[in-house]
C-alpha cells in the first residue's frame, strides 16, 4: 500500500498549491490513497463546504481536520453529508461528523482517523487521545492492517509520547497543526512510521502560511488578524508512505514540491 499525505492547506494559496502540484506529484509518486489535511484551507483557519468539495474533486480520498473543524458553519451543518471529511475522533460523542472511517483503496481497505492533542488549544477541548486510541486502533485493525493516524497537536512532547504508545498498533502516525515540516521522520521498532509534523501547503515564505507583516503586528498590538493570506513561494509539503501487506511501514519520505507563483492574486 502506498499513501500520499498532503500537509495542511493554508488559505487560497494552499488550495492553489495542491492543484498546481498534482501533475508533478503523479509523475513522481504512485499512491493508492490520498489524504489531505485542510484545517486551514478556508481563510487560513477552518474548512468551508465549497473548498471541501473542491479538494475532494481534485482527488483527495479523505480530508482531515483539527481544532478548526467547526469554524465554518456551512461545513459543520453538513458534515453528515460529507463522509470524506474527518474531524478529531476524541471529541464529545455528540459532536457532528465522524473521526474515524474505513475507506476503499482499490481492492484493499484502509482505516484513517484523526486525534486532537490536549496542549495549547483554547477554543476546542478534546478527551485524552491516549485513552481513546487503544480501542480505536483495535477496532480499525479488525477490518484492515492499514491504519493511518493524523495526530493534530501542538506540543512536540505530546506527539512523541503518542508515537511510542501507538508503535506497532498502526501503520503511521502523522503529526499536523504546527505548519512547519520537521526532519524527524522515522520508522519505530514496531513498524509504525512517524513524523512530528508533515508541514504545510501554501506560502513557504510566511508565518504558518499567513502574511508576515500581519503576524508581526498581532504580536506588537495584541489584535488578532487572520484576514491577510500569504502567496510568496507557494509549495506543497507532506509525506509519502509505503506499507507492507501486514500494514507495517517500509518507508516514510518527506515531500516538498515548489509550484509556480500565482499571478493577479
C-alpha positions in Angstrom: 0.0 0.0 0.0 1.3 3.4 -1.0 -0.1 6.5 0.6 0.4 10.2 0.0 -0.3 12.6 2.8 -0.6 16.3 1.8 0.2 18.6 4.7 -2.2 21.3 5.9 -3.6 23.5 3.2 -3.5 27.1 4.3 -5.7 29.7 2.6 -6.3 30.1 -1.1 -2.5 29.7 -1.7 -2.8 26.2 -0.1 -5.6 25.1 -2.4 -3.8 26.6 -5.4 -0.5 24.8 -4.5 -2.3 21.5 -4.1 -4.0 21.8 -7.5 -0.8 23.0 -9.3 1.4 20.3 -7.8 -0.8 17.4 -8.7 0.7 16.6 -12.1 4.2 16.6 -10.8 3.2 14.6 -7.8 1.6 12.0 -10.0 4.8 11.7 -12.1 6.9 11.3 -9.0 4.7 9.2 -6.7 2.2 6.4 -7.4 -0.2 6.3 -4.5 -3.1 4.0 -3.7 -4.7 6.5 -1.3 -4.5 10.3 -0.9 -5.0 12.1 2.4 -5.2 15.9 2.6 -5.2 17.9 5.8 -7.3 21.0 5.2 -7.8 22.5 8.6 -6.7 26.0 7.4 -7.9 25.8 3.8 -10.6 28.5 4.1 -9.2 31.8 5.2 -6.3 30.3 7.0 -8.5 28.6 9.7 -11.2 26.1 9.1 -12.7 24.5 6.0 -15.7 25.6 4.1 -18.1 23.3 2.4 -17.2 24.5 -1.1 -13.5 24.1 -0.5 -14.1 20.6 0.9 -16.0 19.5 -2.2 -13.3 21.0 -4.5 -10.4 19.3 -2.7 -12.3 16.0 -2.9 -12.9 16.5 -6.6 -9.2 17.1 -7.2 -8.5 13.6 -5.9 -8.4 13.6 -2.1 -9.8 10.3 -0.8 -10.2 11.8 2.7 -9.8 15.2 4.2 -8.7 15.6 7.8 -9.4 18.5 10.2 -8.1 19.6 13.6 -9.0 22.2 16.1 -10.6 24.4 13.4 -13.1 21.6 12.4 -16.2 23.6 13.4 -15.0 27.1 12.4 -17.0 27.2 9.2 -20.8 26.8 9.8 -21.6 25.7 6.3 -19.5 22.6 6.7 -20.4 21.9 10.3 -24.0 21.8 9.4 -23.3 19.4 6.5 -20.7 17.1 8.0 -23.1 14.1 7.8 -23.3 14.7 4.0 -19.5 14.8 3.6 -18.3 11.3 4.6 -14.9 12.0 3.2 -14.2 14.7 5.8 -12.9 13.6 9.3 -12.9 15.7 12.4 -11.0 14.6 15.5 -12.3 11.3 17.0 -11.6 12.2 20.6 -14.3 14.9 20.8 -17.6 14.7 22.7 -19.7 11.9 21.1 -22.5 14.4 20.4 -20.2 16.5 18.1 -21.2 16.4 14.5 -19.3 14.3 12.0 -17.0 11.3 12.4 -13.4 11.0 13.4 -12.5 7.5 12.0 -13.6 5.5 9.0 -12.7 2.6 6.8 -12.2 3.6 3.1 -11.6 1.6 -0.1 -8.2 1.8 -1.7 -8.5 -0.2 -4.9 -9.1 -3.8 -3.8 -7.9 -3.1 -0.2 -9.3 -1.3 2.8 -7.6 1.4 4.8 -8.6 2.9 8.1 -8.0 6.6 8.7 -8.6 8.5 12.0 -7.8 12.0 13.4 -6.8 12.6 17.1 -6.5 16.0 18.7 -3.9 16.9 21.2 -4.8 18.5 24.6 -2.0 21.0 25.0 -2.3 24.6 23.7 -5.9 24.6 22.3 -8.2 27.1 23.9 -11.3 27.0 21.7 -11.8 23.3 21.3 -11.2 20.8 24.1 -10.7 17.1 23.4 -10.7 14.0 25.5 -7.3 12.3 26.1 -6.1 10.8 22.9 -4.1 8.3 25.0 -7.4 6.9 26.5 -9.1 6.8 23.1 -6.6 5.3 20.7 -6.1 1.7 22.0 -9.7 0.6 21.5 -10.0 2.8 18.4 -7.0 1.3 16.6 -8.0 -2.2 17.6 -11.5 -1.6 16.1 -10.0 -0.4 12.8 -7.4 -3.2 12.6 -10.2 -5.7 12.8 -11.1 -4.7 9.3 -7.7 -3.8 7.8 -4.0 -3.9 8.6 -3.6 -0.5 7.1 -4.3 2.2 9.7 -3.2 5.9 9.4 -3.5 8.3 12.3 -3.4 12.1 11.8 -2.3 13.5 15.2 -3.3 17.2 15.2 -1.3 18.5 18.2 0.8 21.5 19.2 3.3 20.1 21.7 6.1 18.0 20.3 6.4 16.1 23.6 2.8 15.0 23.4 3.3 13.9 19.8 6.4 12.0 20.6 4.8 10.2 23.5 1.8 9.2 21.4 4.1 7.9 18.7 5.7 5.4 21.1 2.4 4.5 22.7 1.0 3.7 19.3 4.0 1.9 17.9 3.0 -1.5 16.5 -0.7 -0.7 16.7 -1.0 1.2 13.4 0.9 1.8 10.2 1.7 5.5 10.7 1.1 8.5 13.0 1.5 11.7 11.1 1.8 14.9 13.1 0.0 18.1 12.0 -1.0 21.5 13.2 2.3 23.4 13.6 2.6 24.0 9.9 6.4 23.5 10.0 7.8 20.4 8.3 10.1 18.6 10.7 13.1 16.4 9.8 12.5 13.6 12.3 10.6 11.1 10.1 11.4 7.5 11.1 10.0 4.0 11.5 9.8 2.9 15.1 10.8 -0.7 16.2 7.2 -1.9 16.0 6.8 -0.9 12.4 4.9 2.4 12.8 6.1 5.4 10.6 6.1 8.7 12.4 6.9 12.4 11.8 6.3 15.3 14.3 4.8 17.5 11.6 4.3 17.0 7.9 4.4 20.7 7.3 2.0 22.9 5.3 0.9 23.6 1.8 0.8 27.2 0.7 3.2 30.1 1.0 6.6 28.9 2.3 7.8 32.5 2.9 5.2 33.3 5.6 4.3 32.7 9.2 2.4 29.4 9.1 1.1 30.3 5.7 -0.2 33.7 6.8 1.1 37.2 5.9 4.3 38.0 7.7 3.6 41.7 8.5 0.1 40.9 9.8 1.5 38.4 12.2 4.2 40.8 13.4 1.6 43.4 14.0 -0.5 41.0 16.1 2.4 40.4 18.4 3.0 44.2 18.6 -0.6 45.2 19.2 -2.3 42.1 20.6 -5.0 42.4 18.0 -5.6 39.2 16.1 -5.7 39.5 12.3 -6.1 36.4 10.1 -7.5 38.1 7.1 -4.3 38.6 5.1 -3.1 35.5 3.3 0.4 35.0 2.1 1.3 34.0 -1.5 5.1 34.1 -1.6 6.9 31.0 -2.8 4.0 28.6 -2.9 4.9 25.0 -2.0 3.2 21.6 -1.3 4.6 19.7 1.6 3.7 16.3 3.0 4.9 12.7 3.4 4.9 9.6 1.2 4.4 6.2 2.8 4.9 2.6 1.7 3.4 -0.2 3.7 3.9 -4.0 3.6 1.0 -6.4 3.4 0.8 -6.6 7.2 0.4 -2.8 7.5 3.9 -2.2 8.7 5.8 0.8 7.3 8.5 0.1 4.8 9.5 3.7 4.2 8.5 7.3 5.0 9.7 10.1 2.8 9.2 13.9 3.2 7.6 15.6 0.2 8.3 19.1 -1.0 7.1 20.4 -4.3 7.6 24.1 -5.3 5.0 25.4 -7.7 4.9 28.4 -10.0 3.7 31.5 -8.2 0.2 32.7 -9.0 -0.4 36.0 -10.8 -3.0 38.6 -10.2 -3.9 37.4 -6.7 
